[in-house]
Amino acid sequence: METMSTAEKTPDTIEGTALPTFDPSKAAAEFRAAAEKGVEQSKEVLAKFKAGSEEAQKALESSFETAKAVGSDLSLKTIAVLRANTEAAFSHFEALVAVKSPSEFVELQTAFVRKQVETAVEQAKELQAVATKAVVDVSKPIKSAFEKAVKELKVA
């Protein structure tokens, strides 16, 4: 078996094993292709980010508009409750002025307090319903945008 001497070894072979040759033109083409692919992927990511940002902005704007409208509803409901309570208090005061005996006073006062407690419970339920609806309405656009973004991420 013949062995190659050190002088006979060429740069392309070492002890019978061929080494790949470096071709600068192929390397430049591969580098260019990788760079172009990276640029394309960056453009896609930026486009998705831009679309997502625009959707998030629209969702926030929608939420702010809804919050404004719902805030008005809640304010009007609160004003209506305050007005009803004030009118009830004035009516009660007028009735108290016309009282002729201590027993009539106690009876009138007891009935008023009972009625006010019942009214307060009903008003609290109504305000809670309006507030709950407000939270749902205000958060709906943001929740929808978030769910859409999550679905798109799962698809990608």
DSSP file (Angstrom, degrees, kcal/mol; ACC not computed):
  #  RESIDUE AA STRUCTURE BP1 BP2  ACC     N-H-->O    O-->H-N    N-H-->O    O-->H-N    TCO  KAPPA ALPHA  PHI   PSI    X-CA   Y-CA   Z-CA
    1    1 A M              0   0    0      0, 0.0     2,-0.4     0, 0.0     0, 0.0   0.000 360.0 360.0 360.0 132.4    0.0    0.0    0.0
    2    2 A E        -     0   0    0      0, 0.0     2,-0.4     0, 0.0     0, 0.0  -0.726 360.0-159.8 -93.8 134.9    1.3    3.2   -1.1
    3    3 A T        -     0   0    0     -2,-0.4     2,-0.3    12,-0.0     0, 0.0  -0.883  20.8-117.5-113.5 148.4    1.2    6.2    1.2
    4    4 A M        -     0   0    0     -2,-0.4     2,-0.1     1,-0.1     5,-0.0  -0.596  26.1-132.6 -82.8 140.0    1.5    9.8    0.2
    5    5 A S    >>  -     0   0    0     -2,-0.3     3,-0.8     1,-0.1     4,-0.8  -0.431  28.3-103.2 -83.9 167.9    4.4   11.7    1.4
    6    6 A T  G >4 S+     0   0    0      1,-0.3     3,-0.6     2,-0.2    -1,-0.1   0.834 122.1  55.2 -61.2 -33.3    4.0   15.2    2.9
    7    7 A A  G 34 S+     0   0    0      1,-0.2    -1,-0.3     3,-0.0    -3,-0.0   0.795 104.4  54.0 -71.4 -27.5    5.3   16.8   -0.3
    8    8 A E  G <4 S+     0   0    0     -3,-0.8    -1,-0.2     2,-0.1     2,-0.2   0.622  82.6 107.2 -84.0 -12.0    2.7   15.0   -2.3
    9    9 A K    <<  -     0   0    0     -4,-0.8     5,-0.1    -3,-0.6    -3,-0.0  -0.462  57.4-154.1 -70.1 132.5   -0.3   16.2   -0.3
   10   10 A T    >   -     0   0    0      3,-0.2     3,-1.3    -2,-0.2    -2,-0.1  -0.651  28.4-108.9-101.6 163.2   -2.3   18.8   -2.1
   11   11 A P  T 3  S+     0   0    0      0, 0.0    -1,-0.1     0, 0.0    -2,-0.0   0.759 118.3  56.2 -62.5 -22.2   -4.5   21.5   -0.4
   12   12 A D  T 3  S+     0   0    0      1,-0.1     7,-3.2     6,-0.1     2,-0.4   0.642 110.5  43.0 -85.7 -13.8   -7.6   19.7   -1.6
   13   13 A T  E <   -A   18   0A   0     -3,-1.3     2,-0.4     5,-0.2    -3,-0.2  -0.991  53.7-174.1-136.1 139.9   -6.7   16.4    0.0
   14   14 A I  E >  S-A   17   0A   0      3,-2.1     3,-1.8    -2,-0.4    -5,-0.0  -0.965  83.0 -24.3-130.4 117.0   -5.3   15.3    3.3
   15   15 A E  T 3  S-     0   0    0     -2,-0.4     3,-0.1     1,-0.3    -1,-0.1   0.884 129.0 -46.3  47.2  47.9   -4.6   11.6    3.7
   16   16 A G  T 3  S+     0   0    0      1,-0.2     2,-0.5     0, 0.0    -1,-0.3   0.439 111.2 119.2  84.5  -0.3   -7.1   10.7    1.0
   17   17 A T  E <   -A   14   0A   0     -3,-1.8    -3,-2.1     0, 0.0     2,-0.3  -0.870  59.8-134.4-102.7 127.3   -9.9   12.9    2.2
   18   18 A A  E     -A   13   0A   0     -2,-0.5    -5,-0.2    -5,-0.2    -6,-0.1  -0.632  16.3-149.7 -80.8 133.9  -11.1   15.6   -0.1
   19   19 A L        -     0   0    0     -7,-3.2     2,-0.1    -2,-0.3    -1,-0.0  -0.799  24.5-106.3 -99.9 143.8  -11.7   19.0    1.4
   20   20 A P        -     0   0    0      0, 0.0     2,-0.3     0, 0.0    -1,-0.0  -0.413  33.3-127.9 -68.4 144.7  -14.3   21.3    0.1
   21   21 A T        -     0   0    0     -2,-0.1     2,-0.6     1,-0.0    -9,-0.0  -0.697  18.3-119.5 -92.6 147.9  -13.0   24.2   -1.9
   22   22 A F        -     0   0    0     -2,-0.3    -1,-0.0     4,-0.0     0, 0.0  -0.770  24.7-168.9 -90.0 121.1  -14.0   27.8   -1.1
   23   23 A D     >  -     0   0    0     -2,-0.6     4,-2.1     1,-0.1     3,-0.5  -0.919   7.1-163.4-112.5 105.6  -15.8   29.5   -3.9
   24   24 A P  H  > S+     0   0    0      0, 0.0     4,-2.3     0, 0.0     5,-0.2   0.818  88.6  56.4 -59.5 -32.5  -16.2   33.2   -3.1
   25   25 A S  H  > S+     0   0    0      2,-0.2     4,-1.8     1,-0.2     5,-0.1   0.896 109.3  45.6 -68.7 -38.1  -18.8   33.8   -5.8
   26   26 A K  H  > S+     0   0    0     -3,-0.5     4,-2.6     2,-0.2     5,-0.2   0.903 112.5  51.4 -68.8 -40.4  -21.1   31.1   -4.3
   27   27 A A  H  X S+     0   0    0     -4,-2.1     4,-2.7     1,-0.2    -2,-0.2   0.907 110.0  48.9 -63.0 -42.4  -20.5   32.4   -0.8
   28   28 A A  H  X S+     0   0    0     -4,-2.3     4,-2.5     2,-0.2    -1,-0.2   0.900 111.9  49.0 -64.7 -40.4  -21.5   35.9   -1.9
   29   29 A A  H  X S+     0   0    0     -4,-1.8     4,-2.5     2,-0.2    -2,-0.2   0.911 113.0  46.9 -65.6 -42.4  -24.6   34.6   -3.6
   30   30 A E  H  X S+     0   0    0     -4,-2.6     4,-2.5     2,-0.2    -2,-0.2   0.905 112.9  49.3 -65.9 -41.1  -25.6   32.6   -0.5
   31   31 A F  H  X S+     0   0    0     -4,-2.7     4,-2.5    -5,-0.2    -2,-0.2   0.921 111.8  49.0 -62.0 -43.8  -25.0   35.6    1.7
   32   32 A R  H  X S+     0   0    0     -4,-2.5     4,-2.7     2,-0.2    -2,-0.2   0.912 111.5  49.4 -62.1 -43.9  -27.0   37.9   -0.6
   33   33 A A  H  X S+     0   0    0     -4,-2.5     4,-2.4     2,-0.2    -2,-0.2   0.910 112.1  48.0 -62.8 -42.9  -29.9   35.3   -0.6
   34   34 A A  H  X S+     0   0    0     -4,-2.5     4,-2.4     2,-0.2    -2,-0.2   0.905 112.3  49.1 -64.9 -40.9  -29.8   35.1    3.2
   35   35 A A  H  X S+     0   0    0     -4,-2.5     4,-2.4     2,-0.2    -2,-0.2   0.912 111.4  49.0 -64.7 -42.4  -29.8   38.8    3.5
   36   36 A E  H  X S+     0   0    0     -4,-2.7     4,-2.5     2,-0.2    -2,-0.2   0.901 110.9  50.3 -64.1 -40.2  -32.7   39.2    1.1
   37   37 A K  H  X S+     0   0    0     -4,-2.4     4,-2.6     2,-0.2    -2,-0.2   0.913 110.7  49.9 -63.2 -42.1  -34.7   36.6    3.0
   38   38 A G  H  X S+     0   0    0     -4,-2.4     4,-2.3     2,-0.2    -2,-0.2   0.894 110.5  49.6 -62.5 -40.8  -34.0   38.4    6.3
   39   39 A V  H  X S+     0   0    0     -4,-2.4     4,-2.5     2,-0.2    -2,-0.2   0.920 111.4  49.3 -64.7 -43.6  -35.1   41.7    4.8
   40   40 A E  H  X S+     0   0    0     -4,-2.5     4,-2.4     2,-0.2    -2,-0.2   0.922 111.7  48.2 -61.7 -44.7  -38.3   40.0    3.5
   41   41 A Q  H  X S+     0   0    0     -4,-2.6     4,-2.5     1,-0.2    -1,-0.2   0.896 111.3  51.1 -63.5 -39.3  -39.0   38.5    6.9
   42   42 A S  H  X S+     0   0    0     -4,-2.3     4,-2.7     2,-0.2    -2,-0.2   0.903 109.2  50.7 -63.8 -41.1  -38.4   41.9    8.6
   43   43 A K  H  X S+     0   0    0     -4,-2.5     4,-2.5     2,-0.2    -2,-0.2   0.915 110.9  49.0 -62.6 -42.3  -40.8   43.5    6.2
   44   44 A E  H  X S+     0   0    0     -4,-2.4     4,-2.5     2,-0.2    -2,-0.2   0.924 112.1  48.1 -62.6 -44.5  -43.5   40.9    7.0
   45   45 A V  H  X S+     0   0    0     -4,-2.5     4,-2.7     1,-0.2    -2,-0.2   0.923 112.8  48.4 -62.6 -44.5  -43.0   41.4   10.7
   46   46 A L  H  X S+     0   0    0     -4,-2.7     4,-2.8     2,-0.2    -1,-0.2   0.895 110.9  50.7 -63.5 -39.7  -43.1   45.2   10.4
   47   47 A A  H  X S+     0   0    0     -4,-2.5     4,-2.6     2,-0.2    -2,-0.2   0.921 112.7  46.0 -63.7 -43.4  -46.3   44.9    8.3
   48   48 A K  H  X S+     0   0    0     -4,-2.5     4,-2.8     2,-0.2    -2,-0.2   0.906 113.5  49.6 -64.9 -40.8  -47.9   42.6   10.9
   49   49 A F  H  X S+     0   0    0     -4,-2.7     4,-2.7     2,-0.2    -2,-0.2   0.917 111.5  48.6 -63.6 -43.0  -46.8   44.9   13.7
   50   50 A K  H  X S+     0   0    0     -4,-2.8     4,-2.5     2,-0.2    -2,-0.2   0.930 113.0  46.9 -62.9 -45.7  -48.2   48.0   11.8
   51   51 A A  H  X S+     0   0    0     -4,-2.6     4,-2.4     1,-0.2    -2,-0.2   0.917 113.7  48.7 -62.4 -43.2  -51.5   46.2   11.2
   52   52 A G  H  X S+     0   0    0     -4,-2.8     4,-2.5     2,-0.2    -2,-0.2   0.892 110.8  50.4 -63.6 -39.6  -51.6   45.1   14.8
   53   53 A S  H  X S+     0   0    0     -4,-2.7     4,-2.5     2,-0.2    -2,-0.2   0.904 110.6  49.1 -64.9 -41.7  -50.8   48.6   16.1
   54   54 A E  H  X S+     0   0    0     -4,-2.5     4,-2.4     2,-0.2    -2,-0.2   0.908 112.3  48.2 -65.0 -41.0  -53.6   50.1   13.9
   55   55 A E  H  X S+     0   0    0     -4,-2.4     4,-2.5     2,-0.2    -2,-0.2   0.905 111.7  49.9 -65.3 -40.9  -56.1   47.5   15.2
   56   56 A A  H  X S+     0   0    0     -4,-2.5     4,-2.5     2,-0.2    -2,-0.2   0.904 110.6  50.1 -64.0 -40.6  -55.0   48.2   18.8
   57   57 A Q  H  X S+     0   0    0     -4,-2.5     4,-2.7     2,-0.2    -2,-0.2   0.919 111.2  48.4 -63.5 -43.3  -55.4   51.9   18.2
   58   58 A K  H  X S+     0   0    0     -4,-2.4     4,-2.6     2,-0.2    -2,-0.2   0.905 111.4  50.6 -62.6 -41.0  -58.9   51.4   16.7
   59   59 A A  H  X S+     0   0    0     -4,-2.5     4,-2.4     2,-0.2    83,-0.3   0.914 111.8  47.3 -63.5 -42.7  -59.9   49.2   19.7
   60   60 A L  H  X S+     0   0    0     -4,-2.5     4,-2.7     2,-0.2    -2,-0.2   0.919 112.0  49.7 -65.0 -43.0  -58.7   51.8   22.2
   61   61 A E  H  X S+     0   0    0     -4,-2.7     4,-2.4     1,-0.2    -2,-0.2   0.924 111.9  48.6 -60.5 -43.8  -60.5   54.6   20.4
   62   62 A S  H  X S+     0   0    0     -4,-2.6     4,-2.5     1,-0.2    -1,-0.2   0.906 111.3  50.2 -62.1 -41.9  -63.6   52.5   20.3
   63   63 A S  H  X S+     0   0    0     -4,-2.4     4,-2.9     2,-0.2    -2,-0.2   0.902 110.1  50.0 -64.1 -41.0  -63.2   51.7   24.0
   64   64 A F  H  X S+     0   0    0     -4,-2.7     4,-2.3     2,-0.2    -2,-0.2   0.914 111.6  47.9 -64.5 -41.9  -62.8   55.4   24.9
   65   65 A E  H  X S+     0   0    0     -4,-2.4     4,-2.3     2,-0.2    -2,-0.2   0.921 113.9  47.2 -63.0 -43.4  -65.9   56.4   22.9
   66   66 A T  H  X S+     0   0    0     -4,-2.5     4,-3.3     1,-0.2     5,-0.3   0.910 110.5  52.3 -64.3 -41.7  -67.8   53.6   24.6
   67   67 A A  H  X S+     0   0    0     -4,-2.9     4,-2.7     1,-0.2    -1,-0.2   0.895 109.0  50.8 -61.4 -39.5  -66.5   54.7   28.0
   68   68 A K  H  X S+     0   0    0     -4,-2.3     4,-1.7     2,-0.2    -1,-0.2   0.940 114.4  42.6 -63.1 -47.3  -67.6   58.2   27.3
   69   69 A A  H  X S+     0   0    0     -4,-2.3     4,-2.1     2,-0.2    -2,-0.2   0.922 116.9  46.7 -65.7 -44.6  -71.1   57.1   26.4
   70   70 A V  H  X S+     0   0    0     -4,-3.3     4,-2.9     1,-0.2     5,-0.2   0.876 108.7  56.0 -66.8 -37.6  -71.4   54.7   29.2
   71   71 A G  H  X S+     0   0    0     -4,-2.7     4,-2.5    -5,-0.3    -1,-0.2   0.890 107.0  50.1 -60.5 -39.0  -70.0   57.3   31.6
   72   72 A S  H  X S+     0   0    0     -4,-1.7     4,-2.8     2,-0.2    -2,-0.2   0.922 110.8  49.1 -64.1 -44.1  -72.9   59.5   30.6
   73   73 A D  H  X S+     0   0    0     -4,-2.1     4,-2.4     2,-0.2    -2,-0.2   0.926 113.0  46.9 -60.4 -45.0  -75.4   56.7   31.1
   74   74 A L  H  X S+     0   0    0     -4,-2.9     4,-2.4     2,-0.2    -1,-0.2   0.898 112.7  49.8 -65.2 -40.3  -73.9   56.0   34.6
   75   75 A S  H  X S+     0   0    0     -4,-2.5     4,-2.7    -5,-0.2    -2,-0.2   0.923 111.3  48.8 -64.1 -43.8  -73.9   59.7   35.4
   76   76 A L  H  X S+     0   0    0     -4,-2.8     4,-2.4     1,-0.2    -2,-0.2   0.904 111.6  49.4 -63.1 -40.4  -77.5   60.1   34.3
   77   77 A K  H  X S+     0   0    0     -4,-2.4     4,-2.2     2,-0.2    -1,-0.2   0.912 111.7  49.0 -64.6 -42.0  -78.6   57.1   36.3
   78   78 A T  H  X S+     0   0    0     -4,-2.4     4,-2.6     2,-0.2    -2,-0.2   0.911 111.2  49.3 -63.9 -42.6  -76.8   58.4   39.4
   79   79 A I  H  X S+     0   0    0     -4,-2.7     4,-2.8     1,-0.2    -2,-0.2   0.909 109.9  51.7 -62.3 -41.9  -78.4   61.8   39.0
   80   80 A A  H  X S+     0   0    0     -4,-2.4     4,-2.5     2,-0.2    -2,-0.2   0.904 110.5  48.7 -61.9 -41.1  -81.8   60.1   38.7
   81   81 A V  H  X S+     0   0    0     -4,-2.2     4,-2.4     2,-0.2    -2,-0.2   0.934 112.8  47.2 -63.6 -46.7  -81.2   58.2   41.9
   82   82 A L  H  X S+     0   0    0     -4,-2.6     4,-2.5     1,-0.2    -2,-0.2   0.908 112.4  49.8 -61.6 -41.8  -80.1   61.3   43.8
   83   83 A R  H  X S+     0   0    0     -4,-2.8     4,-2.8     2,-0.2     5,-0.2   0.929 111.0  48.9 -62.9 -45.4  -83.1   63.3   42.4
   84   84 A A  H  X S+     0   0    0     -4,-2.5     4,-2.3     1,-0.2    -2,-0.2   0.911 113.0  47.7 -61.7 -42.6  -85.5   60.5   43.5
   85   85 A N  H  X S+     0   0    0     -4,-2.4     4,-2.2     2,-0.2    -1,-0.2   0.891 112.5  49.0 -66.2 -39.3  -84.0   60.3   47.0
   86   86 A T  H  X S+     0   0    0     -4,-2.5     4,-2.5     2,-0.2    -2,-0.2   0.926 111.8  48.3 -66.1 -44.3  -84.1   64.1   47.4
   87   87 A E  H  X S+     0   0    0     -4,-2.8     4,-2.5     1,-0.2    -2,-0.2   0.901 111.5  50.5 -62.6 -40.5  -87.8   64.2   46.3
   88   88 A A  H  X S+     0   0    0     -4,-2.3     4,-2.4    -5,-0.2    -1,-0.2   0.902 110.5  49.8 -63.9 -40.4  -88.6   61.4   48.7
   89   89 A A  H  X S+     0   0    0     -4,-2.2     4,-2.5     2,-0.2    -2,-0.2   0.909 111.5  47.8 -65.9 -42.0  -86.9   63.3   51.5
   90   90 A F  H  X S+     0   0    0     -4,-2.5     4,-2.5     2,-0.2    -2,-0.2   0.916 112.2  49.2 -65.2 -42.0  -88.7   66.5   50.8
   91   91 A S  H  X S+     0   0    0     -4,-2.5     4,-2.2     1,-0.2    -2,-0.2   0.914 112.1  49.0 -61.9 -42.2  -92.1   64.7   50.6
   92   92 A H  H  X S+     0   0    0     -4,-2.4     4,-2.5     2,-0.2    -2,-0.2   0.915 109.7  51.5 -63.8 -42.6  -91.3   63.0   53.9
   93   93 A F  H  X S+     0   0    0     -4,-2.5     4,-1.9     1,-0.2    -2,-0.2   0.915 109.2  50.5 -61.3 -43.0  -90.3   66.3   55.5
   94   94 A E  H  X S+     0   0    0     -4,-2.5     4,-1.1     1,-0.2    -1,-0.2   0.902 111.3  48.9 -61.1 -40.6  -93.6   67.9   54.4
   95   95 A A  H  < S+     0   0    0     -4,-2.2     3,-0.3     1,-0.2    -2,-0.2   0.886 108.9  53.0 -66.8 -37.5  -95.5   64.9   55.9
   96   96 A L  H >< S+     0   0    0     -4,-2.5     3,-1.3     1,-0.2    -1,-0.2   0.856 102.8  58.0 -65.7 -34.2  -93.6   65.3   59.1
   97   97 A V  H 3< S+     0   0    0     -4,-1.9    -1,-0.2     1,-0.3    -2,-0.2   0.838 106.1  50.1 -63.7 -32.1  -94.5   69.0   59.4
   98   98 A A  T 3< S+     0   0    0     -4,-1.1    -1,-0.3    -3,-0.3    -2,-0.2   0.404  82.3 126.4 -88.1   3.2  -98.2   68.0   59.3
   99   99 A V    <   -     0   0    0     -3,-1.3    -3,-0.0    -4,-0.2    -4,-0.0  -0.351  38.5-171.3 -66.1 139.8  -97.9   65.3   62.1
  100  100 A K        +     0   0    0      1,-0.2    -1,-0.1    -2,-0.0     3,-0.0   0.635  64.4  27.3-106.0 -20.3 -100.3   65.8   65.0
  101  101 A S  S  > S-     0   0    0      1,-0.1     4,-2.0     0, 0.0    -1,-0.2  -0.960  73.8-116.2-143.2 158.9  -99.0   63.2   67.5
  102  102 A P  H  > S+     0   0    0      0, 0.0     4,-2.5     0, 0.0     5,-0.2   0.866 116.0  53.9 -61.6 -36.4  -95.8   61.4   68.5
  103  103 A S  H  > S+     0   0    0      1,-0.2     4,-2.4     2,-0.2     5,-0.2   0.887 107.9  49.9 -67.1 -37.2  -97.2   58.0   67.5
  104  104 A E  H  > S+     0   0    0      2,-0.2     4,-2.6     1,-0.2    -1,-0.2   0.887 110.2  51.8 -66.2 -37.5  -98.1   59.4   64.0
  105  105 A F  H  X S+     0   0    0     -4,-2.0     4,-2.9     2,-0.2     5,-0.2   0.942 111.3  46.0 -61.6 -48.4  -94.5   60.7   63.8
  106  106 A V  H  X S+     0   0    0     -4,-2.5     4,-2.6     2,-0.2     5,-0.2   0.910 113.9  48.9 -63.1 -42.7  -93.0   57.3   64.7
  107  107 A E  H  X S+     0   0    0     -4,-2.4     4,-2.2     2,-0.2    -1,-0.2   0.930 114.3  45.0 -62.7 -45.5  -95.3   55.5   62.2
  108  108 A L  H  X S+     0   0    0     -4,-2.6     4,-2.3     2,-0.2    -2,-0.2   0.909 114.6  48.4 -64.9 -42.5  -94.5   57.9   59.4
  109  109 A Q  H  X S+     0   0    0     -4,-2.9     4,-2.6    -5,-0.2    -2,-0.2   0.906 111.4  49.8 -66.2 -41.9  -90.8   57.8   60.2
  110  110 A T  H  X S+     0   0    0     -4,-2.6     4,-2.5    -5,-0.2     5,-0.2   0.923 111.9  47.7 -62.7 -45.4  -90.7   54.0   60.3
  111  111 A A  H  X S+     0   0    0     -4,-2.2     4,-2.5    -5,-0.2    -1,-0.2   0.901 112.4  50.2 -63.0 -41.0  -92.6   53.7   57.0
  112  112 A F  H  X S+     0   0    0     -4,-2.3     4,-2.7     2,-0.2    -2,-0.2   0.935 111.2  47.3 -64.2 -46.3  -90.2   56.2   55.4
  113  113 A V  H  X S+     0   0    0     -4,-2.6     4,-2.4     2,-0.2    -2,-0.2   0.923 112.9  49.3 -62.1 -44.6  -87.1   54.4   56.6
  114  114 A R  H  X S+     0   0    0     -4,-2.5     4,-2.2     1,-0.2    -1,-0.2   0.931 113.1  47.0 -59.3 -46.0  -88.5   51.0   55.4
  115  115 A K  H  X S+     0   0    0     -4,-2.5     4,-2.6     1,-0.2    -2,-0.2   0.894 111.4  51.3 -64.3 -40.1  -89.3   52.5   52.0
  116  116 A Q  H  X S+     0   0    0     -4,-2.7     4,-2.9     2,-0.2    -1,-0.2   0.879 109.2  50.4 -66.0 -38.2  -85.9   54.1   51.7
  117  117 A V  H  X S+     0   0    0     -4,-2.4     4,-2.2     2,-0.2    -2,-0.2   0.935 112.5  46.6 -64.9 -45.5  -84.1   50.9   52.5
  118  118 A E  H  X S+     0   0    0     -4,-2.2     4,-2.1     1,-0.2    -2,-0.2   0.924 114.8  47.4 -60.8 -44.2  -86.1   49.0   49.9
  119  119 A T  H  X S+     0   0    0     -4,-2.6     4,-3.1     1,-0.2     5,-0.2   0.911 109.6  53.1 -63.9 -42.8  -85.5   51.8   47.4
  120  120 A A  H  X S+     0   0    0     -4,-2.9     4,-2.4     1,-0.2    -1,-0.2   0.894 108.5  50.2 -61.5 -39.8  -81.8   51.9   48.2
  121  121 A V  H  X S+     0   0    0     -4,-2.2     4,-2.0     2,-0.2    -1,-0.2   0.934 113.3  45.6 -63.5 -45.9  -81.5   48.1   47.5
  122  122 A E  H  X S+     0   0    0     -4,-2.1     4,-2.4     1,-0.2    -2,-0.2   0.914 113.3  49.5 -62.9 -43.5  -83.3   48.5   44.2
  123  123 A Q  H  X S+     0   0    0     -4,-3.1     4,-2.9     1,-0.2     5,-0.2   0.891 109.1  52.2 -64.0 -39.1  -81.2   51.5   43.2
  124  124 A A  H  X S+     0   0    0     -4,-2.4     4,-2.5    -5,-0.2    -1,-0.2   0.907 109.8  49.4 -63.4 -41.0  -78.0   49.7   44.1
  125  125 A K  H  X S+     0   0    0     -4,-2.0     4,-2.3     2,-0.2    -2,-0.2   0.922 112.6  47.5 -62.8 -43.9  -79.1   46.8   41.9
  126  126 A E  H  X S+     0   0    0     -4,-2.4     4,-2.3     2,-0.2    -2,-0.2   0.926 113.5  46.8 -64.2 -45.3  -79.8   49.1   39.0
  127  127 A L  H  X S+     0   0    0     -4,-2.9     4,-2.7     1,-0.2    -1,-0.2   0.885 111.7  51.7 -64.5 -38.0  -76.5   51.0   39.4
  128  128 A Q  H  X S+     0   0    0     -4,-2.5     4,-2.8    -5,-0.2    -1,-0.2   0.908 109.7  49.7 -64.3 -41.0  -74.6   47.7   39.6
  129  129 A A  H  X S+     0   0    0     -4,-2.3     4,-2.3     2,-0.2    -2,-0.2   0.913 112.9  46.5 -64.0 -42.5  -76.3   46.5   36.4
  130  130 A V  H  X S+     0   0    0     -4,-2.3     4,-2.2     2,-0.2    -2,-0.2   0.919 114.4  47.5 -65.3 -43.2  -75.4   49.7   34.6
  131  131 A A  H  X S+     0   0    0     -4,-2.7     4,-2.3     2,-0.2    -2,-0.2   0.905 112.0  49.5 -65.6 -41.8  -71.8   49.6   35.9
  132  132 A T  H  X S+     0   0    0     -4,-2.8     4,-2.2     1,-0.2    -2,-0.2   0.925 112.0  48.0 -62.7 -44.8  -71.4   45.9   34.9
  133  133 A K  H  X S+     0   0    0     -4,-2.3     4,-3.0    -5,-0.2     5,-0.2   0.890 109.7  54.8 -62.1 -38.3  -72.7   46.6   31.4
  134  134 A A  H  X S+     0   0    0     -4,-2.2     4,-2.8     2,-0.2     5,-0.2   0.927 107.9  47.7 -61.2 -45.8  -70.3   49.6   31.3
  135  135 A V  H  X S+     0   0    0     -4,-2.3     4,-2.2     2,-0.2    -1,-0.2   0.920 114.4  46.6 -62.7 -43.7  -67.3   47.4   32.1
  136  136 A V  H  X S+     0   0    0     -4,-2.2     4,-1.4     2,-0.2    -2,-0.2   0.940 114.9  46.4 -63.7 -47.3  -68.4   44.8   29.5
  137  137 A D  H  < S+     0   0    0     -4,-3.0    -2,-0.2     1,-0.2    -1,-0.2   0.897 114.3  47.1 -63.6 -41.5  -69.0   47.4   26.8
  138  138 A V  H  < S+     0   0    0     -4,-2.8     4,-0.5    -5,-0.2    -1,-0.2   0.885 116.8  42.7 -69.1 -38.4  -65.8   49.3   27.4
  139  139 A S  H  X S+     0   0    0     -4,-2.2     4,-2.9    -5,-0.2     5,-0.2   0.647  92.9  85.6 -83.9 -14.0  -63.6   46.2   27.4
  140  140 A K  H  X S+     0   0    0     -4,-1.4     4,-2.7     1,-0.2     5,-0.2   0.912  89.1  46.3 -58.1 -48.8  -65.3   44.5   24.4
  141  141 A P  H  > S+     0   0    0      0, 0.0     4,-2.2     0, 0.0    -1,-0.2   0.910 116.6  45.0 -62.5 -39.6  -63.3   46.2   21.6
  142  142 A I  H  > S+     0   0    0     -4,-0.5     4,-2.4   -83,-0.3    -2,-0.2   0.911 113.5  50.1 -69.0 -41.3  -59.9   45.6   23.4
  143  143 A K  H  X S+     0   0    0     -4,-2.9     4,-2.6     2,-0.2     5,-0.2   0.917 111.3  49.2 -62.3 -43.4  -60.9   42.0   24.2
  144  144 A S  H  X S+     0   0    0     -4,-2.7     4,-2.3    -5,-0.2    -2,-0.2   0.920 111.6  48.4 -62.4 -44.4  -61.9   41.4   20.6
  145  145 A A  H  X S+     0   0    0     -4,-2.2     4,-2.3    -5,-0.2    -1,-0.2   0.905 112.5  49.0 -63.4 -41.2  -58.6   42.8   19.3
  146  146 A F  H  X S+     0   0    0     -4,-2.4     4,-2.4     2,-0.2    -2,-0.2   0.928 111.3  48.7 -64.0 -45.8  -56.6   40.7   21.8
  147  147 A E  H  X S+     0   0    0     -4,-2.6     4,-2.3     1,-0.2    -2,-0.2   0.893 111.5  50.3 -62.3 -39.5  -58.5   37.5   20.9
  148  148 A K  H  X S+     0   0    0     -4,-2.3     4,-2.4     2,-0.2    -1,-0.2   0.918 110.4  49.6 -64.6 -43.1  -57.9   38.2   17.2
  149  149 A A  H  X S+     0   0    0     -4,-2.3     4,-2.1     1,-0.2    -2,-0.2   0.899 110.5  50.3 -63.4 -40.6  -54.2   38.8   17.7
  150  150 A V  H  X S+     0   0    0     -4,-2.4     4,-2.1     2,-0.2    -1,-0.2   0.914 110.3  49.8 -64.8 -42.2  -53.9   35.6   19.7
  151  151 A K  H  X S+     0   0    0     -4,-2.3     4,-1.9     1,-0.2    -2,-0.2   0.915 110.7  50.1 -61.7 -42.5  -55.6   33.6   16.9
  152  152 A E  H  X S+     0   0    0     -4,-2.4     4,-2.1     1,-0.2    -1,-0.2   0.870 109.3  51.5 -65.0 -36.5  -53.3   35.2   14.3
  153  153 A L  H  < S+     0   0    0     -4,-2.1    -1,-0.2     1,-0.2    -2,-0.2   0.887 108.8  50.8 -66.9 -37.9  -50.3   34.2   16.4
  154  154 A K  H  < S+     0   0    0     -4,-2.1    -2,-0.2     1,-0.2    -1,-0.2   0.871 111.4  48.6 -67.0 -35.2  -51.5   30.6   16.7
  155  155 A V  H  <        0   0    0     -4,-1.9    -2,-0.2     1,-0.2    -1,-0.2   0.887 360.0 360.0 -70.1 -39.2  -51.9   30.5   12.9
  156  156 A A     <        0   0    0     -4,-2.1    -1,-0.2    -5,-0.2    -2,-0.2   0.466 360.0 360.0 -72.7 360.0  -48.5   31.9   12.2
